[in-house]
């Protein structure tokens, strides 16, 4: 009988601890080969390698994954792309800078103009044009 009275509070404590641990986790978007997108302290999207090393700091305006290549645009997402979360393809401007991450080798190329970005995608075997989209809003 006394064992039952000890078991119930201990079970309750374990359930509460499990709930607390679950709610403290950060939402992420899994990418190939241990990379992922996560929010920074301002809830802007950054590209991170397993273990927490930031590979490309926020903000990321848009991205797409093709096989093991992650490519996208640097900068803040437009208000239009945020109001239609992930429905409208990103439309770059002449000053837009792009990035390409080959997750197999870990090689990141950033600050690319549109022509260099498209050529690098072709070199990696990605079918172009590649449609990129704004990341979802972080909770």
Beta strands, then each sheet from edge to edge (+ up, - down):
strand 1: 28-30
strand 2: 35-39
strand 3: 45-49
strand 4: 53-56
strand 5: 60-66
strand 6: 69-74
strand 7: 98-102
strand 8: 107-112
sheet 1: 1+ 2- 3+ 4-
sheet 2: 5+ 6- 7+ 8-
end
